[in-house]
Amino acid sequence: MASVMWLNLLNYLSKLIISFDEYLAVENASRQTRKNYKSDLHTFFTWFCESKQTAAPATHIQSPADALRPITADSINEFKRELRITHTPTATINRRLCALRTFFRYAMLNGWVQNNPAQYVPNIPQPKKTPEISKYIALPPVQMLPSVLDLP
């Protein structure tokens, strides 16, 4: 019975992804951004429902607020931790966090949530890129032996 409830929640959340995608289209998000964000949200919502982050989802989901209520900053941090454990590239993790922040801003605009649970989940710092030239360390000047300098 519990797994059916989680499946119902996942189905409802999938409908919210469609609504969010329509919003992104109106906001002129690129096709690639829309595709990535839909995939990122689907990945998170699937992970969330499969990991059963809460004791039990609402048996009857009446609204988007009901569907989103169990998602917390702690669950998003746990998702981030799981991604790191599975060696997901840092750029992908950060994009997924950005997708979640953007989605929950959209949810706030619609009055579905009071605050954004992803707002204070920080990105993973990217390693600083060094300029190509700094890869090469200048060698010290060549020191010739005194006897070589005296050759005709």
C-alpha positions as CSV (number, residue, x, y, z in Angstrom):
1,M,0.0,0.0,0.0
2,A,2.8,2.4,0.9
3,S,4.5,1.9,-2.5
4,V,1.2,2.8,-4.3
5,M,1.1,6.1,-2.3
6,W,4.7,6.9,-3.3
7,L,3.8,6.1,-6.9
8,N,0.8,8.4,-6.7
9,L,3.1,11.1,-5.4
10,L,5.6,10.6,-8.2
11,N,2.9,10.8,-10.8
12,Y,1.6,14.0,-9.3
13,L,5.1,15.5,-9.2
14,S,5.6,14.5,-12.8
15,K,2.5,16.6,-13.7
16,L,4.2,19.6,-11.9
17,I,7.3,19.1,-14.1
18,I,5.1,19.5,-17.2
19,S,3.6,22.7,-15.7
20,F,7.1,24.0,-14.8
21,D,8.3,23.3,-18.4
22,E,5.5,25.4,-19.8
23,Y,6.5,28.2,-17.5
24,L,10.2,27.9,-18.7
25,A,9.0,28.1,-22.3
26,V,7.1,31.3,-21.5
27,E,10.2,32.7,-19.8
28,N,12.2,31.9,-23.0
29,A,14.5,29.3,-21.4
30,S,16.5,27.5,-24.1
31,R,15.4,24.1,-25.3
32,Q,18.5,22.5,-23.7
33,T,17.9,24.2,-20.3
34,R,14.3,22.9,-20.4
35,K,15.4,19.4,-21.3
36,N,18.0,19.4,-18.6
37,Y,15.7,20.8,-15.9
38,K,13.0,18.3,-16.7
39,S,15.5,15.5,-16.4
40,D,17.0,16.9,-13.2
41,L,13.6,17.3,-11.6
42,H,12.5,13.8,-12.7
43,T,15.7,12.4,-11.2
44,F,15.2,14.2,-7.9
45,F,11.5,13.3,-7.6
46,T,12.2,9.6,-8.4
47,W,15.0,9.5,-6.0
48,F,12.9,11.2,-3.3
49,C,10.0,8.8,-3.7
50,E,12.2,5.7,-3.9
51,S,14.2,6.7,-0.8
52,K,11.0,7.4,1.1
53,Q,12.3,10.6,2.8
54,T,9.2,10.9,5.0
55,A,7.2,8.4,7.1
56,A,4.4,8.3,4.6
57,P,3.1,10.6,1.8
58,A,-0.3,12.0,1.9
59,T,-2.8,9.3,0.9
60,H,-4.8,11.7,-1.2
61,I,-2.9,14.4,-2.9
62,Q,-5.4,17.3,-3.3
63,S,-3.0,20.0,-4.5
64,P,0.6,20.8,-5.5
65,A,1.1,22.0,-1.9
66,D,0.3,18.5,-0.6
67,A,2.7,17.0,-3.1
68,L,5.6,19.3,-2.3
69,R,5.1,19.5,1.5
70,P,7.3,16.5,2.3
71,I,10.3,17.9,0.4
72,T,12.7,19.7,2.7
73,A,16.2,21.2,2.7
74,D,17.4,18.1,4.5
75,S,16.0,15.9,1.7
76,I,17.7,18.0,-0.9
77,N,21.0,17.9,1.0
78,E,20.7,14.1,1.2
79,F,20.1,14.0,-2.6
80,K,23.2,16.1,-3.1
81,R,25.2,13.8,-0.8
82,E,24.0,10.7,-2.8
83,L,25.0,12.3,-6.0
84,R,28.5,12.9,-4.6
85,I,28.8,9.3,-3.4
86,T,27.9,8.0,-6.8
87,H,30.6,10.3,-8.4
88,T,28.1,12.4,-10.4
89,P,30.2,15.2,-12.0
90,T,30.2,18.4,-9.9
91,A,28.7,20.5,-12.8
92,T,25.8,18.1,-13.1
93,I,25.1,18.2,-9.3
94,N,25.2,22.0,-9.4
95,R,22.8,22.1,-12.4
96,R,20.4,19.8,-10.6
97,L,20.5,22.1,-7.5
98,C,19.9,25.1,-9.8
99,A,16.9,23.2,-11.3
100,L,15.5,22.6,-7.9
101,R,16.0,26.2,-6.8
102,T,14.3,27.4,-9.9
103,F,11.4,25.0,-9.6
104,F,10.7,25.9,-6.0
105,R,10.8,29.6,-6.9
106,Y,8.1,28.8,-9.5
107,A,6.2,26.9,-6.8
108,M,6.4,29.9,-4.5
109,L,5.1,32.2,-7.3
110,N,2.1,29.8,-7.5
111,G,1.6,29.8,-3.8
112,W,2.3,26.0,-3.5
113,V,5.0,26.5,-1.0
114,Q,5.8,29.2,1.5
115,N,9.6,29.0,1.1
116,N,12.2,27.4,-1.1
117,P,13.8,24.3,0.5
118,A,16.6,24.4,-2.1
119,Q,17.5,28.1,-1.5
120,Y,20.1,27.4,1.2
121,V,21.6,24.2,-0.3
122,P,24.9,25.5,-1.7
123,N,26.5,24.4,-4.9
124,I,29.7,22.4,-4.7
125,P,32.6,24.8,-5.5
126,Q,34.2,24.1,-8.8
127,P,38.0,23.7,-8.9
128,K,39.7,26.9,-10.0
129,K,40.9,26.8,-13.6
130,T,44.4,27.9,-14.1
131,P,45.6,29.6,-17.3
132,E,47.3,27.3,-19.7
133,I,50.6,29.2,-19.4
134,S,50.9,28.6,-15.7
135,K,51.2,24.9,-16.3
136,Y,54.8,25.5,-17.5
137,I,57.3,26.5,-14.9
138,A,60.2,28.5,-16.3
139,L,63.5,26.6,-16.0
140,P,66.5,28.4,-14.4
141,P,69.1,29.7,-16.9
142,V,71.6,27.2,-18.0
143,Q,74.9,27.4,-16.1
144,M,77.9,26.5,-18.1
145,L,81.0,25.1,-16.5
146,P,84.0,27.5,-16.5
147,S,86.1,25.3,-18.8
148,V,83.4,25.3,-21.5
149,L,83.4,29.1,-21.6
150,D,87.2,29.1,-22.2
151,L,86.9,27.0,-25.4
152,P,87.9,28.7,-28.6
